[in-house]
Amino acid sequence: LFEARLTGLGSTRPPFWFSRLTVRNIERARELLVRLADALAPLTAFRSQAEADLAELTRASVVALESLGRTADGSLSELYAGDAGEKLAELLRGLVAASAPLSFAADELPDVMEALIAPETVKPAQGTDRNIAIWGALEARLQNVDTLVVGGLNEGVWPRKPESDRFMSRLMKTGIDLEPPERRIGLAAHDFQMAMGAKKVVLARSARSGDAPAVPSRWLQRLLTFIGKDHAAVLRRRGDEFLSWARALDAAERRDFAPRPQPKPPLTVRPQHFSVTEIETLRRDPYAIYARRILGLMPLDPVIRDPGAAERGTLFHAILHLFTARVAGPLVPEALDGLIAAGRACFTEAALPPDVEAVWWPRFEKLAAGIIE
């Protein structure tokens, strides 16, 4: 495909960047494509097979991944590094060792792997940082740390609102010796008391809950009432230091805007005439004229582009028209072969770029089978 594309560029009107390609760059591209072909060879071997087993495809995928992910010194440490890498290795080992056979078309491997990977979740083993742990109230009660941040000190969060039971009233629960809702509030108070025994405690709450102001927790209100306004002000000043750190993360350094470009090319290189369309472009976007006529810059063609709706529709209409002219109908035994032959003839006549045809021809083959069925 690379050689065909390269030859085609030389035979037709080449894009502006083609003349800037050096022999060394072309050779390096060839070397890269050879290495990619060798790395993906275990997977491309399945293209000729109607069906393949999941375990076999997974083994081939592992070989291809390790060929692509190997570093210059031959190490695979980066491919399987971190929590995500360990999860990937665990998933691949499980698929290779799967006892239940699963066969499907080889070209469906991306969809199958996406479905198998989607439920997996990568959870950091040590949380966000080895020195930071996020616990619930029960877990925190059993730990001893230097600094403890008690968060969520709002009513309805800590303590939680008592949940109303639709099936049993408070009186019914008392009659069968079930614990009342107040017991949960008492346990929450006990957890708060235990948390206050840490060496350094940071009490945190949100000022708003959604669009409404949040009410401080009863534990926090009782504490501030007990210590008085003066000591409460001291606590808030200490907390303002942490707030300033948090706000500094979102505060960007003030920078002046970059000056507006004002290109002033010499008179000798300025265009002497403009087309009608360039006059409109000059009024609307003078920098486009400067980039094209002065700097000689042109937009790069996309490496792989899909045909537009009009081009695609014209091609498919031509295929169906040729098919109906050649074949008696979709019910005859040779209908599928006739549609494929009509498609090949129309694709050849359309002379699509090789990279476009390489993408759309396999899709047409699948679509042809669906049309006949």
N, C-alpha and C positions, 0 to 999 in steps of 0.2 A: 504494500500500500504506500509506503514511504517513497520507494523508487518510482512507482507510477505517478504519485502526486508530484514528485520532483520533475519527472519528465514532462508531465502535463503543463507545469508552470513555464517550462522553457519553450514549449511549442505554441502556446497561446499568448495572449497579452499578459505578461507577468505583472504582479503587483509591484509597487514602488520599492518595497523592501527586498525584493528578490536580488536586485543588483548589489545589495550590501552584504549578502551572504558570502563568507569566505570558504575556501576549500577546507580549512581546519574546522570550521563550525559544522559543515556538512558531515565530515568524518566523525566528529564527536557525536552528532545526532545518530549516525549509523551505529556507532559503538553502544550508545545508550539503548537503542532499539534492540540490538542483539542481546544485550544483558537482560532487558525486560522480557524478550521472547524466551530466553533460557529459564528465567525465574518462573514464568507463567506456564511453561511447558507441561507440568503435571496436570494443570487444569484444562489446558487446550486439548489434551489428549482425549477428553471426554466429549468433545463436540460431535464426534461421529457416532456416539452411542445414543440410542433412543432413550434409555433409562440407566440410572446409576444408583448405587447404594449410598446412603448418607455417610456411613463410616468411611467408605472409599473416597468420597468427595472431600470429607473432612481431612483425611490424611493428605490428600493432594493439596488442599488449602493450607495446611500447616507447612508443608514443604515450600509452597509459594510464598507464604508470609515470612518464613524464616529466611528465604533467599532475598526478599525485598527489605527485610528489617535488619539484616546483618550489617554491622558496622565495618569500617575499613580494616580493623584488626580481626574480623571474624567473630566478634562477640554478639550475643543475642540479649545482652543485659538491658538494652533500651526497649526492645520489643515487649518483654515481659516485666518491665520495671513498674514499681508502684502498685497500688491497690487495683487499678484498672488492668494492668498487665497480669497480675495474679488471677484476677477473675477471668480474664480471657483464657489463660492456660487451663484453669479449672474447667471452663465450659468446653474447650476443645478436647480435653481428656475424657470428659463425660460423653461427648458425641462419638469419639472413636471407640469407646468401650461399651457403647449402647448395645444391649442384647437383642432388642426388638428390631428387626430389619425394617427399613423405610426406603423405598425406591421412588424416584420421580425423575422427570426430565432434567438433564444436566443444566439446561439454560434457566431452570427455575431455582437454581442454588441461591442467588441473591435474595429472592423472596423468602425462601425457606429459612435461610440464616437470619434474615431480619426478624422473622416471626419467632425464632428460637432465642435470639438475643434480647428482644424487646422486654420480656419479663425480668431480665437480670438487673440487679441494682448494685452499684458499687458504693459501698459504705466505707469511709476511712476508718482504719482500724484504731487510730488514736484520736479520732475527732479532728477538730480543726488544728490543734497543736498539742504536742505531748504534755505541755505544762497546763493545759486547759481541759477540764472535764465538765460535761453538762449532765447533771443528775436530777432525778426527781426528789421529792421530799423524803421518801423512805431511804433512798440511796444516800442522800446527803447526811441523814441521821447517823449512818454507820461509818462515815468517813471523818478524817481529821486533816484539815488543810491549813495553810498559812493565811490565805485570803479567800473569803467566801462572799460571793455576790448573791444576794437574795433578791430575785427579780419577780415581777408580776404582783407587786404589793398593791393591788386594786381590789375593791369589793367585787365579788363575782368571779375573781380569778384565784385569790388566796385570802380568805377561804372561798371555796366554790359555793354557788347558790344551792340550797337544798333542792333536790329533784323531787317533784311531785309524782307519786305513784298512782297510776290510773286504776290499778286493781286493788290496792290495799290502802286503807286510810291509816292515819297515825294511831287511832284507837285500836284498829285491828292488829297492827304490828305490835303494839304494847301487850295485847292479849295473848299473843303466841311468843312472847319474849324475844322479839326481833329488836335490834338496836335502833334507837330513834335517830333522826337526822342530826340532832345536836351532838351526837358522839363523834361524827366526822369533823364537826367544827372544833370540838375539843382536841382531837388528834392533830388538826391543822395548827392549833394554838401551841400544842406541845412541840411540833416540828419547828415552829418559828422560835420558840424558846431555846430549843437545842441549837438552832443555827446561830443565835446570838452569842453562843459560847465560843465561837471561833476567835482566833487571835486578832484578825482584822475582818470587819464585816462592812460590806457596801450594800445599802438598802436602795433599791431601784424600783421605779414605777413609771408608767406612761401617763402623761398629762391628759391625753385624749384617747378615747376608745371609738374608733370610727369617726363619725362627725360630731360626737358629743363629748363633753368633758367627762373624765373618769374620776370616780370617787376613791380616795385613798383607802387602803385596807384598814379594818378596825384595829389591827395590831399596830400599824404605823400611827394612826391617830392617837391611840392610847399612849404610845411611847412618847410622841411629841408633846402631848398634854402633860405627861408626868415630868418630863425634864424641863419644861418651861420654854418661853420664847427665846431667851438668850442662848441657851444650849442648842436649841433647834436651829437658830441662825448659824451657829458654828458648824453644825452638821451640814447645812446647805452650802456653806462656803467651801467646805471640803469636797462636796459633791460637784460644785461648779468647775473644779479642776478637771474632773473626768469628762464633764460635758464639753469643756473647751477642747479637749483632745478629740472627742468624737466629732465635733463641728469642724475642727481643722481638717479632718479627712475629706470633707465635702467642700471646703473652701479652697478655691483655686487661686493661684497667684495672678494678680492683675497684670495683664499684658496688653500692650497697644496693638491695634489691628495693623496687619501688614499694609504698607503703602500700596495704593492702586498702581498697577503696572502702566507705564507710559512709554511704550516703545517708540523710538525715534530713529528709524533706519535712515541711512544717507540717501540722498536723492538718486544716486546711481543705481541703487537696487530696488527702488520703489517701482511698482507696476506703472506702465505708461497707458494701459487701456484696461477696461473691465467689461465683462459681459453683462447682459441685462440682469441675470440672476445674481451675479456678484455685486451689482449695485445695491440690490435689496439686502444681501448679506452684509455689505459694508455698512449700511445704515443700522442694521439690527445687531450684528456681532462683528465689529471690526477686528477683534482678535483672531477670528477664524481666518480672515483674509491675510492677516500678518503671519499666522502659523503656516498657511498653505503657500502663499506667494513669496514670502520673504524667507522664512525658515525652511521651507520645503518639506513640511511635515504633512503626513497623510494618515488618516485613521487606519489602524491595522484591521485586516479582515479576520473575522472569528475563525479559530482553528477548526472547530466542528460546529456547523450551523445547520439547523433544521430548515427544510424548505418552507416557504410561506404557505398560507392557506390557499391562495390562488394557484400556486405552482403544484401543490400537493393534490388539490381537487382536479386540476387539469390532467395530471398524470393518471389518477385513478379512473376518471371518466374515459380516458383513452384506453385503459386496460379493459374496462368492462365493455366498451364499444367493440374492441377487437375480439374479445371473448365471445360476445353474442354473434358476431359475424362468422366466426370459425366453428363454434360448437353449437350443437342442436339445442342444448339446454343444460341446466345444472343437475339434472337427474340421470344423465347418461354416465356410464362407468368412467369414461375418460374426461369427465368434466374438470376434475382437479388438475390433471396434467395439462389440459387445455388452458386453464386460467393461469397456471404457472408459466406456460410458454408465452401467453399473451403479455403477462407481466414482464418477462425477460425481454421480449421484443420492445415494449414501450420504455423500459428502463434504459435499454441500449440506445434507443432513438433520442431519449431525453438528454443523454450524455451528462448525467449528474456528476458532480465532483466525487472522486473515489471515497473520500471520508463520509460524504452524505449517503452514498449508495451502500457503503458498508454498514451503516446504521439502519437504513430503511428497508433494504432487501429482506433481512431476516424477519422484520416486522410484517412485511407484506406476505411472506410465506405463511406465517401464523394466521394472518387475516384471511388469506385465500381459503385455508381449511375451514374457517368459521363461515365464510360466505357459502361454500358448497354445502356444508352441513345444514 
